[in-house]
Amino acid sequence: LIEPVLCIKQSTGSMSELAEAIELAFDSCVTVFAGLLTIVRKVVRHNTPLDKVQRDLAELRFPDEFLSDVLAVLKKSRDTLADAAERRCAALPSLDALTWRTDVTISSDCMARVLEPSLLMRVATSDGRQRTFACDPEQFEQLRFGVAQLLNDMNAVESLSVLKIK
């Protein structure tokens, strides 16, 4: 029952064919499929140990006969599922290094004394590219505030109980 729902053996075909194959009503089949797909995605994405998955699903009163099937499929196909998820996921380069320095312009052609600070930043990414840019202290403060706000928002979203498998 579990392998067809996880699309391991029946990778082609419609949901109605799957419902007929496992002798389940279409609406129930869709619900079971969506639930199992969510569980598998979370387990693969977070690389959750199988013993924790077993405890959590048992705590949710997941039927024992299905629990053993889900765990067997996860154990057998985890690497394949992780590889497939990684290939389908669009990934941006990650930050490898960030170096910065403060430059102060003492004078210019127009003025004898300027004393204007600027920040020179160099960013190295995982795809091997390096980018260098300069900004004034006000722009840097806007950048810092934006990043801090984004991290705060991400923490708030991750703390939602809807996203956790208990």
C-alpha positions, 0 to 999 in steps of 0.5 A: 500500500505505501510504495504505490502511494509514495510513487516508488513503483508507479511513477506514471499514472493518475491519482484515480488509477492509484486509488483503484490499484489500492482499492481506496476512494479517490478523496481518501487516496488524495488525502493519504498521498498528500499526508505521506508526501509531506512526511517524506519531504520533511524527513528527507529535507531535515535528514531526520533519523528513522527512530525519531520518525518512528517515535513521532508517527507513533505518538500521532497514532499512525497505524503500526502496519503502515508505520513499518511500511513507511519506515521500510520505504524511507530506509530503502529509498532515502538516498534516492529521494534526497538525490531527487530532491536536491536535483529538483531544488533550485539553489542559489550560490551560498556565501563563502566569505565576506571581507570588509574594510573602512576607507576614509577619503581625506581629500579630493580634487575639488575639496582640500578636506573631505573626511568621508567614510565608506565601506568596501566589501568583498563577497565570495560565493560558492560558485567561485565568483567574487564581488566587490562593492562600496557603500556609505555608512547609511547604506550599510545600516540599511543593509544590516537592518534589512538582514536582521529583519529578514532573519527575525521573520525567518525565525518567526516562520520556522517557529510556527507549529504547522511546520513541525512534525511532532 
